Amino acid sequence: MTDHHATVPAPRTAVVTGAGRGIGRGLATGLAARGVRVALLGRTAAHLEAVADEIRGGVGGPDAVAAVVPVDVTDGTAVRTAAAQVEEAFAGDGGVGLLVNNAGVIERQEVAFADDDLDDVWRVVETNVRGPFLVTHALLPAMLARGSGRIVNLSSGAAYRPSPAYTGYGVSKAALARFTSVLDAQYREAGLRVFDLAPGVVATDMTASMPQWDGRTEWTPVEASVDLLLGVIDGELEAWSGRFVRAGADTVASLVAHADDVVAHDARRLGFAPYGPDDPILP
C-alpha cells in the first residue's frame, strides 16, 4: 500500500467559521471534546461566547482553549485582523493546524433560477465563496511557512449533482470543490492538505427552513463529521486531499481502506468525462 502520510504533523488546533450555531457549533464542541484547541469565528459574539462557555464548562476538559473571534468572514479587512488574533491565540500551540470553512447560507426560497431573487442568489454565492477565500488567504501563509496545514471546505452533494432549486447554493459549493482541488494542486508539495467534506443532512435551523426536508426523520449526526475532521487533523486521510468525503457514508476506516483506489482512479473530485477514446477534448 502506498504511504500517504504527511511528513510534518499539524498542530492540534482548529479554526471553525460559522461556529456560533448549527453545524459549526457541533464541529467546534466535538473537536474540543477530542482535545483540539479551537478558535470560534462568526458574526454574533453572543452565540460564540455561548459555545465557548460550553467548551470551557466541561465539553473540552480542564485544559480546553476556545478563542472567541467575532468577524464577518466576507469583510476582508476584518478577516485579516481576525487571522492575526487567531495566530496569536495559538502561538504557543504551533499555530493553526486545521481551518474548517463552515460558514455558509442558502437562498430564502426553494425555487428554480428564473423564479428566484437574483440579489438573494448572489448573496449566497458571495457568502459561501468569498468567505472561505478570504479566511484561507489570511491563514495560508503561516501554514506554508510551517510546512503543514489542513483545510476543510464544508461541501454538499449539490456541488456535484444538479438541483431543481437553490441555484446559488449549488454553484457556490461547486466553486468550493474546485477551490479544494486547486489548492491541493498548488500546495500539496508544500505540506498542505485540503478536503471537501459534506456533512450530510444535519438537523439545523437551515435545514428546517428548506421545504425539501419537511417530514424527514433520519438525520446525519454532526459527530460523523467530527470523526472525519479528526482523521484529517491526525493525518490519516492524506490520500484524500483534493477530494470529496461524505459524513454518514464514509468513515475514517473506510476511507483509509480505499486510499489506493481513490488515487488509482483519480476519483471523488470535479472532473471532465470524455465521450469516448476519440474525444479530442481529453482531460
Secondary structure, 3 states (H helix, E strand, C coil): CCCCCCCCCCCCEEEEECCCCHHHHHHHHHHHHCCCEEEEEECCHHHHHHHHHHHHHHHCCCCCCEEEEECCCCCHHHHHHHHHHHHHHCHHHCCCCEEEECCCCCCCCCCCHHHCCHHHHHHHHHHHHHHHHHHHHHHHHHHHHHCCEEEEEECCHHHCCCCCCCHHHHHHHHHHHHHHHHHHHHHHHHCEEEEEEECCCCCCHHHHCCHHHCCCCCCCCHHHHHHHHHHHHCCCCHHHCCEEEEECCECHHHHHHCHHHHHHCCCCCCCCCCCCCCCCCCC
